[in-house]
Amino acid sequence: PGTPFEALGTNDRSTSIDNRDWALYAQATADLTTWASLTAGVRYTEEKKGLERSIRPLGSPTAEPGFQFDGDADFSAWSPMGSVAVTMPDSWLDPIALVHLLAYFTYARGFRGGGFNGAITRETPEDLIPFSPEFVDSFEIGVKTVGFDSRATLNVSAFVAEQRDQQVSEIVNGPV
């Protein structure tokens, strides 16, 4: 009964992905004094992710799909950044043989929109629920120097990133 393709248990899978996004960004730097500055910025991002999936018996283009999913999700975020930079005055640098000394601290938030796992091969709507966006808060502190009549440069920094809802690809063989 049915087509030879149905007897073999093969399917016609159709997947369509529709993603749209846009963003606005602004940044400005203000000199607080002749040796200190403050930079601030903000980005607004809005993303729409969509996934359509249908599975029907191969060789039966008019048959009702055995599985059908049509979903979309919206993700948006404000991503701020700020940096303080302090350049030491020349009068402070002469006694220690430095031409330039800059110290800074920077904070920034990163955003990566969520979405759907369109590569999944299982056929249940629960497997196709959208995953959450990823956020990263990064902090950096550092010093940049030039010394000895511009013959030596030393730059040192330390940074840390705190991730939430990190998105990682994973290959799973067999049932989960």
C-alpha positions as CSV (number, residue, x, y, z in Angstrom):
1,P,0.0,0.0,0.0
2,G,1.1,3.6,-0.7
3,T,4.1,4.6,-2.7
4,P,7.4,2.8,-2.8
5,F,8.9,5.8,-0.9
6,E,6.4,5.4,1.9
7,A,7.3,1.7,2.2
8,L,10.9,2.7,2.7
9,G,10.0,5.1,5.4
10,T,11.6,8.2,3.8
11,N,10.3,11.7,4.1
12,D,10.4,15.0,2.3
13,R,11.6,17.6,4.7
14,S,11.1,21.3,4.1
15,T,12.7,24.0,6.3
16,S,12.5,27.7,5.7
17,I,14.3,30.3,7.9
18,D,13.4,34.0,7.9
19,N,15.6,36.3,10.0
20,R,15.4,40.1,10.1
21,D,17.3,42.6,12.3
22,W,18.1,46.2,12.7
23,A,20.1,48.3,15.2
24,L,20.8,51.9,16.2
25,Y,24.1,52.9,17.8
26,A,25.4,56.2,19.3
27,Q,28.7,57.0,21.0
28,A,30.2,60.2,22.4
29,T,33.4,61.2,24.2
30,A,33.6,64.1,26.6
31,D,36.9,65.5,27.9
32,L,36.4,65.9,31.6
33,T,39.8,67.6,32.0
34,T,42.9,68.0,29.8
35,W,44.0,64.6,31.0
36,A,40.7,62.6,31.6
37,S,38.0,61.6,29.2
38,L,34.7,59.7,29.4
39,T,33.3,57.7,26.5
40,A,29.7,56.4,26.6
41,G,27.7,54.5,24.0
42,V,24.5,52.6,23.6
43,R,23.2,50.2,21.0
44,Y,19.6,49.1,20.5
45,T,19.1,45.9,18.6
46,E,15.9,44.2,17.5
47,E,15.8,40.8,15.8
48,K,12.9,38.7,14.5
49,K,13.7,35.0,13.9
50,G,11.3,32.7,12.1
51,L,11.3,28.9,11.3
52,E,8.9,26.9,9.2
53,R,9.3,23.1,9.0
54,S,7.1,20.5,7.3
55,I,7.7,16.8,6.9
56,R,5.5,14.7,4.5
57,P,5.9,11.2,3.0
58,L,8.3,11.4,0.0
59,G,6.5,10.9,-3.3
60,S,3.3,12.4,-1.9
61,P,3.5,16.1,-2.6
62,T,-0.2,16.6,-2.0
63,A,-0.4,14.6,1.2
64,E,-1.0,16.3,4.5
65,P,2.3,16.9,6.3
66,G,2.9,14.4,9.0
67,F,4.6,17.2,11.0
68,Q,4.3,20.9,10.6
69,F,5.8,23.8,12.6
70,D,5.6,27.5,11.9
71,G,7.0,29.8,14.6
72,D,8.6,33.2,15.1
73,A,10.2,35.0,18.0
74,D,11.3,38.6,18.7
75,F,14.5,39.5,20.6
76,S,15.6,43.0,21.5
77,A,18.2,44.5,23.9
78,W,19.9,47.7,24.9
79,S,23.7,47.2,25.0
80,P,25.6,50.0,26.8
81,M,29.3,50.7,27.0
82,G,31.4,53.1,28.9
83,S,35.1,53.9,29.2
84,V,37.2,56.2,31.4
85,A,40.7,57.1,30.1
86,V,43.3,59.0,32.1
87,T,46.4,60.4,30.3
88,M,49.1,61.4,32.8
89,P,50.3,65.0,32.3
90,D,53.8,65.4,30.8
91,S,55.1,67.1,33.9
92,W,54.5,63.8,35.9
93,L,56.2,61.7,33.2
94,D,59.6,63.5,32.8
95,P,61.1,62.2,36.1
96,I,60.3,58.5,35.1
97,A,61.5,58.5,31.5
98,L,58.1,58.0,30.0
99,V,56.7,59.8,26.9
100,H,53.1,58.6,27.3
101,L,51.1,56.9,30.1
102,L,47.4,56.1,29.7
103,A,45.3,54.2,32.2
104,Y,41.7,53.1,31.3
105,F,38.7,51.1,32.4
106,T,36.0,49.9,30.0
107,Y,32.7,48.1,30.4
108,A,30.6,46.8,27.5
109,R,27.5,44.6,27.2
110,G,27.2,42.3,24.2
111,F,24.0,40.8,22.8
112,R,23.5,37.8,20.5
113,G,19.8,37.2,19.6
114,G,18.1,33.9,20.3
115,G,16.5,31.8,17.7
116,F,15.4,28.3,16.6
117,N,17.4,25.2,16.1
118,G,16.6,24.7,12.4
119,A,19.1,21.8,12.0
120,I,17.3,19.5,14.5
121,T,15.9,16.3,12.9
122,R,13.4,15.3,15.5
123,E,9.8,15.9,14.7
124,T,8.2,17.3,17.9
125,P,7.2,20.9,18.5
126,E,8.8,20.8,21.9
127,D,12.2,20.5,20.2
128,L,11.6,23.7,18.2
129,I,10.9,26.1,20.9
130,P,13.1,29.3,20.6
131,F,16.3,29.5,22.6
132,S,17.2,32.6,24.7
133,P,19.5,35.4,23.6
134,E,23.0,35.5,24.9
135,F,24.4,38.4,26.9
136,V,28.1,39.1,27.8
137,D,29.2,41.7,30.3
138,S,32.9,42.5,29.7
139,F,35.2,44.5,31.9
140,E,38.7,45.6,31.0
141,I,41.3,47.6,32.9
142,G,44.7,48.5,31.5
143,V,47.8,50.7,31.1
144,K,49.5,51.8,27.9
145,T,53.0,53.4,28.0
146,V,55.7,54.7,25.7
147,G,59.1,55.4,27.2
148,F,62.8,55.9,26.8
149,D,62.5,58.4,23.9
150,S,59.9,56.3,22.2
151,R,62.1,53.2,22.0
152,A,60.0,51.1,24.3
153,T,56.3,50.4,24.6
154,L,54.5,48.4,27.3
155,N,50.8,47.7,27.3
156,V,49.2,45.7,30.1
157,S,45.5,44.8,30.5
158,A,43.3,42.5,32.4
159,F,39.8,41.6,31.4
160,V,36.9,39.3,32.4
161,A,33.7,38.4,30.6
162,E,30.5,37.2,32.3
163,Q,28.2,35.2,30.0
164,R,24.5,34.4,30.4
165,D,22.6,31.9,28.3
166,Q,25.7,31.1,26.3
167,Q,24.9,29.6,22.9
168,V,26.9,26.5,22.1
169,S,26.5,24.1,19.2
170,E,26.2,20.5,20.2
171,I,26.0,17.3,18.1
172,V,24.0,14.6,19.7
173,N,23.9,11.0,18.3
174,G,20.8,9.0,19.1
175,P,17.8,9.8,21.3
176,V,18.0,12.6,23.8
